[in-house]
């Protein structure tokens, strides 16, 4: 990688590119379709429209000027349910090169700097590499059940990290 860096905040094209990364990966490996990609795009667009740097965080991996990964901290209900870790993805050709760890460092560091007591994320069973990263950071599986909120029937999982 000639020029790779973590960029904080919105970049032009990031909503579309993050939705594209999710759509391509989850279609190829899990058979997810248009419902899922549209859900990612709509949710991310809504988040970016109400983004507040005092409570929210958004980071992308930029490789030679192209977005190849992302993560977000949605802090709108941090005092209630906790900060919501969302839209974590790394393009397949850049997985396992440390970029996921750098994104997690940025997101969890941000949560600590805001004194968030709890961080949670939703995922589903079978994402072995991502699950290993979640556990590495101390996330624990606190809930799981069959569901189709992703547009495909999977075993949905909620992981939580207590910070204080």
C-alpha positions as CSV (number, residue, x, y, z in Angstrom):
1,X,0.0,0.0,0.0
2,X,1.6,3.2,-1.1
3,X,-0.6,5.7,0.9
4,X,-2.8,4.3,3.5
5,X,-4.3,6.2,6.4
6,X,-7.2,6.4,8.8
7,X,-9.3,9.5,8.2
8,X,-11.7,10.9,10.8
9,X,-15.0,12.4,9.7
10,X,-17.0,12.5,6.5
11,X,-15.3,12.3,3.1
12,X,-17.2,13.0,-0.2
13,X,-18.4,9.6,-1.5
14,X,-18.0,7.8,1.8
15,X,-21.7,7.0,2.2
16,X,-21.9,5.3,-1.2
17,X,-18.5,3.6,-0.9
18,X,-19.2,2.2,2.6
19,X,-22.6,0.9,1.3
20,X,-20.8,-0.6,-1.7
21,X,-18.3,-2.4,0.4
22,X,-21.0,-3.9,2.6
23,X,-23.2,-4.8,-0.4
24,X,-20.4,-6.6,-2.3
25,X,-18.9,-8.4,0.7
26,X,-22.2,-9.7,2.2
27,X,-23.7,-10.6,-1.2
28,X,-20.6,-12.6,-2.1
29,X,-20.3,-14.4,1.2
30,X,-23.8,-14.5,2.7
31,X,-26.2,-14.0,-0.2
32,X,-27.5,-10.7,1.1
33,X,-29.3,-8.6,-1.5
34,X,-30.5,-5.1,-2.3
35,X,-32.5,-4.9,1.0
36,X,-29.2,-5.1,3.0
37,X,-27.2,-2.7,0.9
38,X,-30.1,-0.2,0.9
39,X,-30.4,-0.5,4.7
40,X,-26.7,0.3,5.1
41,X,-26.9,3.3,2.8
42,X,-30.1,4.7,4.4
43,X,-28.8,4.2,8.0
44,X,-25.4,5.7,7.2
45,X,-27.0,8.6,5.4
46,X,-29.3,9.3,8.3
47,X,-26.3,9.1,10.7
48,X,-24.1,11.5,8.7
49,X,-27.0,14.0,8.4
50,X,-27.2,14.2,12.2
51,X,-23.5,13.6,12.9
52,X,-22.3,15.5,15.9
53,X,-18.5,15.4,16.7
54,X,-19.2,15.8,20.4
55,X,-21.0,12.4,20.6
56,X,-20.4,10.6,17.3
57,X,-17.3,9.3,15.4
58,X,-16.8,8.2,11.8
59,X,-13.5,6.9,10.4
60,X,-12.5,5.5,7.0
61,X,-9.5,3.7,5.7
62,X,-8.1,5.6,2.7
63,X,-5.7,3.7,0.5
64,X,-4.3,5.8,-2.3
65,X,-7.3,8.1,-1.9
66,X,-9.9,5.4,-2.1
67,X,-12.1,4.4,0.8
68,X,-11.4,0.7,1.7
69,X,-12.9,0.4,5.2
70,X,-15.0,2.2,7.8
71,X,-16.2,2.2,11.4
72,X,-18.6,4.5,13.2
73,X,-19.6,5.3,16.8
74,X,-23.2,6.4,17.0
75,X,-23.5,8.1,20.4
76,X,-27.0,9.4,20.2
77,X,-28.1,7.0,23.0
78,X,-24.8,6.6,24.8
79,X,-26.2,7.4,28.2
80,X,-29.0,4.9,27.7
81,X,-28.3,1.7,25.7
82,X,-24.7,2.7,25.1
83,X,-22.7,3.9,22.2
84,X,-23.5,1.9,19.1
85,X,-20.5,0.7,17.0
86,X,-21.6,0.5,13.4
87,X,-20.6,0.0,9.7
88,X,-17.3,-1.8,10.5
89,X,-15.9,-3.2,7.3
90,X,-12.5,-3.6,5.5
91,X,-12.3,-4.4,1.8
92,X,-11.3,-8.0,1.4
93,X,-8.0,-7.3,-0.3
94,X,-7.0,-5.2,2.8
95,X,-8.2,-7.6,5.5
96,X,-5.7,-8.9,8.1
97,X,-3.2,-6.1,7.5
98,X,-3.9,-4.2,10.7
99,X,-6.4,-1.7,9.3
100,X,-9.3,-3.2,11.3
101,X,-7.3,-2.9,14.5
102,X,-6.5,0.7,13.7
103,X,-10.2,1.5,13.1
104,X,-11.1,-0.2,16.4
105,X,-8.4,1.7,18.2
106,X,-9.8,4.9,16.9
107,X,-13.4,4.0,17.8
108,X,-12.8,2.6,21.2
109,X,-10.3,5.4,22.0
110,X,-13.0,7.9,21.1
111,X,-15.6,6.1,23.3
112,X,-13.1,6.2,26.2
113,X,-12.4,9.9,25.6
114,X,-16.1,10.6,25.9
115,X,-16.4,8.5,29.0
116,X,-19.0,6.2,27.4
117,X,-19.7,3.4,29.9
118,X,-20.9,0.9,27.4
119,X,-20.4,0.2,23.7
120,X,-22.4,-2.4,21.7
121,X,-22.7,-3.7,18.2
122,X,-25.0,-6.0,16.3
123,X,-23.6,-8.7,14.0
124,X,-24.4,-12.3,13.2
125,X,-22.9,-15.7,13.8
126,X,-20.3,-16.9,11.3
127,X,-18.2,-13.7,11.0
128,X,-15.1,-15.4,12.5
129,X,-12.4,-12.8,11.8
130,X,-14.6,-9.9,13.0
131,X,-15.8,-11.9,16.0
132,X,-12.2,-12.5,17.0
133,X,-11.5,-8.7,16.8
134,X,-14.5,-8.0,18.9
135,X,-13.4,-10.4,21.6
136,X,-9.8,-9.1,21.4
137,X,-11.2,-5.7,22.5
138,X,-13.2,-7.3,25.4
139,X,-16.6,-7.4,23.8
140,X,-18.8,-10.1,25.1
141,X,-21.7,-11.9,23.5
142,X,-24.8,-10.8,25.5
143,X,-27.7,-11.7,23.2
144,X,-28.4,-13.9,20.2
145,X,-31.5,-15.0,18.3
146,X,-32.6,-16.0,14.8
147,X,-33.7,-13.0,12.9
148,X,-34.0,-11.4,9.5
149,X,-33.3,-7.7,10.2
150,X,-30.4,-8.0,7.7
151,X,-32.8,-9.1,4.9
152,X,-31.7,-12.8,5.2
153,X,-32.3,-15.2,8.1
154,X,-29.2,-15.4,10.3
155,X,-28.4,-15.9,14.0
156,X,-28.2,-12.2,15.1
157,X,-25.7,-11.4,17.9
158,X,-25.3,-8.4,20.2
159,X,-21.9,-7.9,21.6
160,X,-21.2,-5.4,24.4
161,X,-18.1,-3.8,25.9
162,X,-18.3,-2.2,29.4
163,X,-15.8,0.6,29.8
164,X,-16.7,1.9,33.2
